[in-house]
Amino acid sequence: QVQLVESGGGQVQVGGSLTLSCAVSGYTLPIYAVGWFRQAPGKEREFVARINTSGGRTYYADSVNGRFTISRDNAKNTVYLQMSNLKLEDTAVYYCSAAESFRAVSSENYDYWGQGTQITVSS
């Protein structure tokens, strides 16, 4: 059973920085990609960033491109989301997710999800 455990959430002021971690464990089949999604109150879940486990190619939502950086540490089976220049609209619950195939990625129907971690940006 694949498990994703997020950490690093909290409260930060506008313009501040925060780094989320996602520890991935329990997989027997290769993971195709690990992604971050977020959901703000009253809004639908939205894609934030993704990193392919093979090759390390990264993808970002337009709203975070240039401010967020997704990276991985294969030795630690951990994926990070470095967030800088945070804005009020970045406030949300952030979820780490893992996809076993390109199909799961393309449909944003990832196979495994973490429990989520709250990020609150205040003025």
C-alpha positions as CSV (number, residue, x, y, z in Angstrom):
1,Q,0.0,0.0,0.0
2,V,1.5,3.3,-1.1
3,Q,1.6,5.9,1.6
4,L,2.2,9.6,1.2
5,V,2.9,11.7,4.2
6,E,3.1,15.5,3.9
7,S,4.7,17.8,6.3
8,G,5.8,21.4,6.5
9,G,2.5,23.2,6.5
10,G,1.7,26.2,8.6
11,Q,1.1,29.9,8.6
12,V,3.2,32.4,6.8
13,Q,2.9,36.1,5.9
14,V,2.5,37.4,2.4
15,G,5.8,37.3,0.6
16,G,7.2,34.6,2.8
17,S,8.5,31.2,2.0
18,L,7.6,27.6,3.1
19,T,8.7,24.2,2.0
20,L,6.5,21.1,2.0
21,S,7.8,17.6,2.1
22,C,6.1,14.4,0.9
23,A,7.6,11.1,2.0
24,V,6.5,8.3,-0.3
25,S,6.6,4.7,0.8
26,G,5.1,1.2,0.3
27,Y,5.1,1.1,-3.5
28,T,6.0,-2.1,-5.4
29,L,5.2,-0.8,-8.9
30,P,7.1,2.1,-10.3
31,I,5.7,5.5,-9.5
32,Y,5.4,7.6,-12.7
33,A,5.1,11.0,-11.1
34,V,4.5,12.7,-7.9
35,G,2.4,15.8,-7.8
36,W,1.1,18.5,-5.5
37,F,-2.5,19.7,-5.6
38,R,-4.3,22.2,-3.4
39,Q,-7.9,23.0,-2.5
40,A,-9.0,26.3,-1.0
41,P,-12.3,26.6,0.9
42,G,-15.2,26.6,-1.5
43,K,-13.1,25.8,-4.5
44,E,-12.3,22.8,-6.5
45,R,-9.0,21.0,-6.1
46,E,-6.4,22.3,-8.5
47,F,-3.1,21.1,-9.9
48,V,0.0,22.9,-8.5
49,A,3.1,21.0,-9.7
50,R,4.4,17.7,-10.7
51,I,7.7,15.9,-11.1
52,N,8.3,12.8,-13.2
53,T,10.2,10.2,-11.3
54,S,12.1,9.1,-14.4
55,G,14.1,12.0,-15.8
56,G,12.9,14.6,-13.2
57,R,10.9,16.7,-15.6
58,T,8.8,19.3,-13.8
59,Y,5.5,20.9,-14.6
60,Y,3.7,23.9,-12.9
61,A,0.4,25.6,-12.8
62,D,0.6,29.1,-14.3
63,S,-0.4,30.5,-11.0
64,V,2.7,29.2,-9.2
65,N,5.2,29.1,-12.0
66,G,8.3,31.1,-11.0
67,R,7.4,31.0,-7.3
68,F,7.2,27.3,-6.5
69,T,9.8,24.7,-7.2
70,I,9.2,20.9,-7.0
71,S,12.1,18.6,-6.5
72,R,12.9,15.1,-5.3
73,D,15.4,13.3,-3.2
74,N,15.4,9.7,-4.5
75,A,17.6,8.5,-1.6
76,K,15.0,9.6,0.8
77,N,11.9,8.8,-1.3
78,T,10.8,12.4,-0.7
79,V,9.4,15.1,-2.9
80,Y,9.6,18.7,-1.9
81,L,7.6,21.8,-2.8
82,Q,9.5,25.0,-2.2
83,M,7.1,27.9,-2.1
84,S,8.3,31.5,-2.2
85,N,6.7,34.9,-2.6
86,L,3.5,33.5,-1.1
87,K,0.2,35.2,-1.8
88,L,-3.1,35.3,0.0
89,E,-4.5,33.2,-2.7
90,D,-2.1,30.4,-2.0
91,T,-4.0,29.6,1.2
92,A,-5.3,26.1,0.8
93,V,-4.9,22.5,1.9
94,Y,-2.0,21.0,-0.1
95,Y,-2.1,17.4,-1.1
96,C,0.8,15.2,-2.2
97,S,-0.2,12.6,-4.8
98,A,1.4,9.8,-6.8
99,A,0.5,8.5,-10.2
100,E,1.5,5.1,-11.6
101,S,0.9,6.0,-15.2
102,F,0.8,8.8,-17.7
103,R,-3.0,8.2,-18.0
104,A,-3.4,9.0,-14.3
105,V,-1.3,12.2,-14.7
106,S,-3.1,13.4,-17.9
107,S,-6.5,12.9,-16.3
108,E,-5.3,14.3,-13.0
109,N,-6.8,11.2,-11.5
110,Y,-3.7,10.2,-9.4
111,D,-3.7,6.8,-7.8
112,Y,-2.6,7.7,-4.3
113,W,-3.1,10.8,-2.0
114,G,-1.7,12.1,1.2
115,Q,-3.9,13.4,4.0
116,G,-3.1,17.0,3.2
117,T,-1.4,19.9,5.0
118,Q,-2.8,23.3,5.6
119,I,-1.0,26.4,4.3
120,T,-2.4,29.8,5.5
121,V,-1.0,33.0,4.1
122,S,-1.8,36.1,6.0
123,S,-1.3,39.8,5.5
